[in-house]
Amino acid sequence: MNANDAFLLTLGLPVVASPVIYLIGRIATRKYPKVDLARWLALLTLLVDGYFLFIVGTEFIQTRHELLIAVGAISLRLDGIALLLAVAVLALGTLVTLFSGPAIARDSGRETYFALLTAMIGTIIGLGAADDLFNLWVWFEAMALCSYVLVAFYRNEAAALEAGVKYLVQSALGTVLVLLAIGLVFANTGSLDLEEIRIAAQPSGLMLAAGALFIIGFGVKAALVPLHTWLPDAHSQAPSGISAMLSGVVIEAGLVAMLRALGALHLVTVSWGALLLGFAAVNMLVGNLMALRQTQVKRLLAYSSLSHMGYILLGVGAGAVLGSENSAAGGFFHILTHAMMKGLAFLAAGALLYSLHQALGNHDPLVVDDLNGASRKYPLTAFAFSVAVLGLGGLPPLAGFMSKWQIFVGGFQTGNAWMIALVVFAALNSVLSLGYYAPLVNRLYRRQPASIVEQGKPIPVLMSVPMVILSLGVVVLGLWPSLADWLTGPAAQSLLMLFGG
């Protein structure tokens, strides 16, 4: 099998398999209610998809040649950014699929859940590889449609429906702005192909307006402050596996879409990268300050995602405006580590939420007081949660420290005074984040067990396996960060080519 065919299968298999998973799962549920066939079909689909991605990734790393594929009107480009996003979403999505079986076993509509989760993974892979504005928008919207339904999966809960509607309305407004931007670009360049736009785009007021609309439209999904107001509700009300996907890869997919669009307009102005750096500072500060006041665990983790998007923006922004390959590689490394750490944090929180609340038949939120003494009854989950949040706080030698360190070192190497000031600001924010991460760990290990913990149900083994794998990943990448160079290096080079190559 050649790399082109393998790449098409990587992208197409989850999308095509999604309705099959739904139909077979629906039929099987009616005849055998206790057999969760949809989950196993989804897991099989993603494992096979991982094999195809392995073929593609091996070919790309060995040759360092981008794959360009045209299927009718669909134009696809596999570069370093697309490969990194595909690896992140497929790896995390597979673990979430495994975790979600017991987590939603008591709920109806499981076949819908697994079918849409599989489809969302395929659409994110397609978004990362889109090579023209129209198909970039199509993949983006397909991803959004899947996520709307998954956020409101607990449709009998008023809070979940409210979160889903808020997410839908704000994302729909962003979509309108993206369409307006695409119209402006097409009117000025006569093309929707990203490479042709790069050549044809010239400085003008309308093209500046198009870039601004791209930032706002895609910025809603990427959770740029102040476009983030959907995020805490959506992350906290969605099933925990979907919260992990939203925070770990969906908001990063929104950033990738924005980078693709702005990269095509890089000759219009050099200010795109500077704007990303400005959003980086605001995201870090607002995310940390809002997280400090939260009493619900999943809302706290949701707000911390704003801060971590700030670190990613700091890295890619420095690459875009200053040409710093090390900063850009650090930003993409943080996409990987954040997917692992935040995915682990949400899965561990979800496991506790399941054992303390959902297994008892209620949908009350997991609050910080519920963590008191949880390590005595749930040592593995408490350890996994601790690894996740301490990694997010930048504690060495965990993966979060190494990705932040690479961003900071790359920023200092630029010698730019403003960039150095931003790096210092980011380092202070990293210390500030420990103000809400460390107390969570303290509650787990140094408090007497809460009554709700003593009455909690056991955590199923299939929920524990993904936590063990992600915990190992956070530790291993922290000790040997060079293991990710094969992904982050090509992604950084692709970013530099977008914004000046």
LOSE-105454 format. One line per 8 residues: number of its first residue (from 0); their letters; for each residue x negated, y negated, z negated of C-alpha. Coordinates in steps of 0.2 Angstrom, whole numbers. Each point is the difference from the previous one (the first is absolute). Last residue first. Layout:
<nukols>
NUM = A = X:Y:Z ~ ...
</nukols>
This chain:
<nukols>
500 = GGFLMLLS = -44:-151:-17 ~ 7:-15:-9 ~ 15:4:-11 ~ 5:17:7 ~ -18:6:2 ~ -3:-4:-18 ~ 15:10:-5 ~ -5:15:11
492 = QAAPGTLW = -18:-1:-8 ~ 8:0:-18 ~ 11:15:5 ~ -15:9:7 ~ -9:-2:-17 ~ 14:4:-11 ~ 4:17:7 ~ -17:9:1
484 = DALSPWLG = -5:-11:-15 ~ 12:9:-11 ~ -12:13:-7 ~ -12:-15:-4 ~ 10:-4:-15 ~ -8:15:-10 ~ 4:-2:-18 ~ 15:-11:2
476 = LVVVGLSL = 6:10:15 ~ -1:16:-11 ~ 9:-7:-15 ~ 15:-7:10 ~ 0:16:11 ~ 1:11:-15 ~ 14:-10:-7 ~ 9:1:17
468 = IVMPVSML = -1:19:0 ~ 5:3:-18 ~ 15:-12:2 ~ 5:9:16 ~ 0:17:-10 ~ 10:-6:-15 ~ 16:-3:9 ~ 0:18:7
460 = VPIPKGQE = -4:6:-18 ~ 16:-7:-7 ~ 0:-12:-14 ~ 7:7:-16 ~ 15:-9:-8 ~ -1:-14:-12 ~ 8:0:-18 ~ -17:-4:-8
452 = VISAPQRR = -3:-13:13 ~ 17:-9:-3 ~ -4:0:-19 ~ -16:-10:4 ~ -17:8:-4 ~ -11:-9:-12 ~ -11:-13:9 ~ -18:2:5
444 = YLRNVLPA = -1:10:15 ~ 14:-4:12 ~ 3:-18:-8 ~ -18:-4:2 ~ 0:5:18 ~ 15:-12:3 ~ -9:-14:-10 ~ -15:2:12
436 = YYGLSLVS = 10:-3:16 ~ 8:-17:-5 ~ -15:-10:-6 ~ -11:11:11 ~ 7:-11:14 ~ -9:-15:-7 ~ -17:8:3 ~ 5:2:19
428 = NLAAFVVL = 6:-17:0 ~ -17:-7:-6 ~ -8:10:14 ~ 12:-7:13 ~ -4:-18:-5 ~ -19:4:1 ~ 3:7:17 ~ 10:-15:5
420 = AIMWANGT = -14:-12:-6 ~ -12:10:10 ~ 11:-2:16 ~ 2:-18:-3 ~ -19:-2:-1 ~ -4:11:15 ~ -16:10:-2 ~ 8:14:9
412 = QFGGVFIQ = -9:13:-11 ~ 10:-6:-15 ~ 17:6:9 ~ -8:16:5 ~ -5:4:-18 ~ 18:-5:-6 ~ 9:11:13 ~ -12:15:-4
404 = WKSMFGAL = 2:-2:-18 ~ 19:0:2 ~ -1:17:9 ~ -12:7:-13 ~ 10:-6:-15 ~ 16:7:7 ~ -8:17:3 ~ -5:3:-18
396 = PPLGGLGL = -17:-2:-8 ~ 3:-13:-6 ~ 16:-8:-5 ~ 8:-11:14 ~ 17:-2:-8 ~ 8:11:13 ~ -12:13:-5 ~ 5:-2:-18
388 = VAVSFAFA = 18:2:6 ~ -2:15:10 ~ -12:10:-12 ~ 12:-4:-14 ~ 15:6:9 ~ -9:16:5 ~ -5:3:-18 ~ 17:-3:-7
380 = TLPYKRSA = 7:12:13 ~ -12:13:-5 ~ 2:-2:-19 ~ 20:0:1 ~ 5:4:-18 ~ -14:-8:-10 ~ -4:-13:14 ~ 17:-7:-1
372 = GNLDDVVL = -4:-9:-17 ~ 9:-15:5 ~ 4:0:18 ~ 19:-3:-2 ~ -4:-17:-8 ~ -6:-6:17 ~ 17:3:8 ~ 5:13:12
364 = PDHNGLAQ = 16:-5:8 ~ 17:9:-5 ~ 6:11:13 ~ 8:13:-11 ~ 3:19:1 ~ -13:7:-12 ~ -12:5:13 ~ 2:-18:6
356 = HLSYLLAG = -5:-8:-16 ~ -16:6:-9 ~ -6:14:11 ~ 4:-9:17 ~ -6:-17:-6 ~ -16:8:-6 ~ -3:8:17 ~ 5:-16:8
348 = AALFALGK = -13:-10:-10 ~ -13:13:5 ~ 6:-1:18 ~ 0:-19:0 ~ -18:-1:-7 ~ -6:13:12 ~ 6:-10:15 ~ -7:-16:-8
340 = MMAHTLIH = -17:9:-1 ~ 0:9:16 ~ 8:-13:11 ~ -11:-13:-9 ~ -16:9:3 ~ 4:2:19 ~ 6:-18:2 ~ -15:-5:-11
332 = FFGGAASN = -12:8:13 ~ 8:-10:13 ~ -4:-16:-10 ~ -17:6:-4 ~ -3:3:19 ~ 5:-17:4 ~ -11:-8:-14 ~ -15:10:7
324 = ESGLVAGA = 4:-5:18 ~ 0:-18:-5 ~ 5:-10:16 ~ 4:-15:-9 ~ 18:-4:4 ~ 6:18:4 ~ -12:10:-11 ~ 3:-12:-14
316 = GVGLLIYG = 19:2:2 ~ -2:19:1 ~ -8:1:-17 ~ 10:-14:-9 ~ 16:7:7 ~ -4:17:-7 ~ -3:-8:-17 ~ 16:-10:1
308 = MHSLSSYA = 10:15:5 ~ -6:7:-17 ~ 7:-15:-9 ~ 17:3:8 ~ -1:18:-4 ~ -1:-5:-18 ~ 18:-6:1 ~ 6:17:5
300 = LLRKVQTQ = -10:9:-14 ~ 8:-11:-13 ~ 17:3:8 ~ -3:19:-1 ~ -5:-1:-18 ~ 15:-11:-6 ~ -5:-13:-13 ~ -8:-13:11
292 = RLAMLNGV = -8:-16:-6 ~ -18:4:5 ~ 5:6:18 ~ 7:-18:4 ~ -17:-8:-4 ~ -10:14:9 ~ 10:-1:16 ~ 1:-19:0
284 = LMNVAAFG = -19:-2:-2 ~ -6:14:13 ~ 14:-5:13 ~ -5:-19:-1 ~ -18:3:3 ~ 2:13:14 ~ 13:-11:8 ~ -13:-14:2
276 = LLLAGWSV = -12:13:7 ~ 13:6:13 ~ 2:-18:5 ~ -19:-2:2 ~ 0:15:12 ~ 14:-8:10 ~ -9:-17:1 ~ -11:4:15
268 = TVLHLAGL = 13:-6:12 ~ 8:5:16 ~ -15:11:5 ~ 5:13:-13 ~ 18:2:6 ~ -2:18:4 ~ -8:3:-17 ~ 15:-9:-8
260 = ARLMAVLG = 12:14:7 ~ -11:15:-4 ~ -4:-8:-17 ~ 19:-2:-4 ~ 4:18:5 ~ -14:6:-12 ~ 6:-11:-14 ~ 18:8:2
252 = AEIVVGSL = -9:17:0 ~ -8:-5:-17 ~ 17:-4:-7 ~ 6:18:5 ~ -16:9:-5 ~ -3:2:-19 ~ 14:-12:-6 ~ 14:6:10
244 = MASIGSPA = -6:18:0 ~ -2:1:-19 ~ 17:-8:-2 ~ 7:13:12 ~ -7:14:-11 ~ 7:-9:-16 ~ 17:0:7 ~ 5:-18:4
236 = QSHADPLW = 6:-12:-13 ~ -17:-7:-7 ~ -8:-2:17 ~ 15:-8:8 ~ 3:-12:-14 ~ -18:-5:-2 ~ -2:-2:19 ~ 14:-10:6
228 = THLPVLAA = -7:-17:-7 ~ -16:2:10 ~ 1:-14:13 ~ -8:-13:-13 ~ -13:9:0 ~ -5:12:13 ~ 10:16:-2 ~ -7:9:16
220 = KVGFGIIF = 18:3:6 ~ 4:-19:-2 ~ -16:-5:7 ~ 4:8:17 ~ 13:-13:3 ~ -9:-14:-9 ~ -17:3:8 ~ 7:4:17
212 = LAGAALML = 11:-16:-1 ~ -16:-10:-4 ~ -9:8:15 ~ 14:-5:11 ~ 0:-18:-6 ~ -18:-1:4 ~ 4:7:17 ~ 13:-14:2
204 = GSPQAAIR = -11:-14:-5 ~ -13:5:12 ~ -17:9:0 ~ -2:12:14 ~ 6:19:1 ~ -5:8:17 ~ -14:11:-5 ~ 6:6:-17
196 = IEELDLSG = 17:1:8 ~ -6:13:13 ~ -8:10:-14 ~ 16:0:-10 ~ 12:5:14 ~ 16:-11:-1 ~ -4:-10:15 ~ 6:-16:9
188 = TNAFVLGI = -12:-10:-11 ~ 10:-15:-6 ~ 18:7:1 ~ -6:17:-6 ~ -8:-8:-15 ~ 15:-10:-4 ~ 12:15:2 ~ -12:10:-12
180 = ALLVLVTG = 1:-13:-13 ~ 19:-1:1 ~ 1:19:-2 ~ -12:-1:-15 ~ 11:-13:-8 ~ 16:10:3 ~ -9:15:-8 ~ -5:-10:-16
172 = LASQVLYK = 19:-4:-2 ~ 4:18:1 ~ -14:4:-13 ~ 8:-12:-12 ~ 18:7:3 ~ -5:18:-1 ~ -11:-1:-15 ~ 14:-10:-10
164 = VGAELAAA = 12:13:6 ~ -11:15:-6 ~ -3:-8:-17 ~ 19:-3:-2 ~ 3:18:5 ~ -13:6:-13 ~ 7:-11:-14 ~ 18:6:3
156 = ENRYFAVL = -5:18:-2 ~ 11:12:10 ~ -11:-3:16 ~ -15:7:-9 ~ -9:1:17 ~ 1:-19:2 ~ -19:-2:2 ~ 1:15:12
148 = VYSCLAMA = 13:-8:11 ~ -10:-16:2 ~ -16:9:3 ~ 5:10:15 ~ 7:-16:8 ~ -16:-9:-4 ~ -11:13:9 ~ 11:-1:15
140 = EFWVWLNF = -1:-19:0 ~ -19:0:-1 ~ -1:14:14 ~ 11:-11:11 ~ -10:-16:-4 ~ -16:7:4 ~ 8:7:16 ~ 5:-17:5
132 = LDDAAGLG = -17:-8:-5 ~ -11:12:10 ~ -14:12:-5 ~ 9:10:-14 ~ -12:11:-9 ~ 4:-5:-18 ~ 18:-1:3 ~ 1:18:7
124 = IITGIMAT = -8:7:-16 ~ 12:-10:-10 ~ 14:7:11 ~ -5:18:-3 ~ -1:-3:-19 ~ 17:-8:0 ~ 7:15:10 ~ -6:12:-13
116 = LLAFYTER = 7:-10:-14 ~ 17:-2:9 ~ 1:19:2 ~ -5:4:-18 ~ 13:-12:-7 ~ 14:4:12 ~ -2:19:-4 ~ 0:-5:-19
108 = GSDRAIAP = 17:-8:2 ~ 7:5:-17 ~ -11:-2:-16 ~ -5:13:-13 ~ -15:5:10 ~ -6:-18:2 ~ -16:1:-10 ~ -2:19:2
100 = GSFLTVLT = -3:-1:19 ~ -7:-18:-1 ~ -18:5:-5 ~ -4:11:16 ~ 7:-14:11 ~ -10:-13:-9 ~ -16:10:2 ~ 4:1:19
92 = GLALVAVA = 4:-18:1 ~ -16:-5:-9 ~ -11:10:12 ~ 10:-5:16 ~ 1:-19:-5 ~ -18:-2:-4 ~ -7:10:15 ~ 11:-9:12
84 = LLLAIGDL = -4:-17:-7 ~ -19:4:2 ~ 2:6:17 ~ 10:-15:6 ~ -13:-12:-7 ~ -15:10:7 ~ 8:0:18 ~ 13:10:8
76 = RLSIAGVA = 9:-10:13 ~ 18:3:6 ~ 10:-8:14 ~ 19:6:1 ~ 8:-5:17 ~ -2:17:7 ~ -13:9:-11 ~ -16:-10:1
68 = ILLEHRTQ = -15:6:-11 ~ -16:-9:-4 ~ -11:10:-12 ~ -14:-11:-7 ~ -18:7:2 ~ -10:3:-16 ~ -5:17:8 ~ -2:11:-16
60 = IFETGVIF = 11:-10:-11 ~ 14:-1:13 ~ -1:18:5 ~ 0:6:-19 ~ 15:-12:-3 ~ 10:7:14 ~ -2:18:-4 ~ 3:-4:-19
52 = LFYGDVLL = 16:-9:5 ~ 6:15:9 ~ -3:11:-16 ~ 8:-14:-11 ~ 16:1:11 ~ 0:19:-3 ~ 0:-4:-19 ~ 13:-14:2
44 = TLLALWRA = 12:12:9 ~ -2:14:-13 ~ 4:-13:-14 ~ 15:-6:9 ~ 6:18:3 ~ -3:4:-18 ~ 10:-15:-6 ~ 14:3:12
36 = LDVKPYKR = 2:18:-6 ~ 4:-4:-18 ~ 8:16:-4 ~ 12:-2:-15 ~ 15:-5:10 ~ -1:16:11 ~ 14:-1:13 ~ 4:-19:0
28 = TAIRGILY = -18:-5:-4 ~ -7:11:15 ~ 11:-9:12 ~ -5:-17:-6 ~ -18:5:0 ~ 0:6:17 ~ 8:-16:6 ~ -11:-12:-9
20 = IVPSAVVP = -16:9:3 ~ 5:1:19 ~ 4:-19:-1 ~ -18:-3:-7 ~ -10:12:11 ~ 0:-12:15 ~ -7:-15:-10 ~ -12:11:-10
12 = LGLTLLFA = -7:9:16 ~ -1:-16:10 ~ -15:-9:-7 ~ -11:14:-4 ~ 6:9:16 ~ -5:-15:10 ~ -17:0:-8 ~ -3:18:3
4 = DNANM = 4:-2:18 ~ -12:-14:2 ~ -14:9:-10 ~ 0:15:11 ~ 7:17:-5
</nukols>
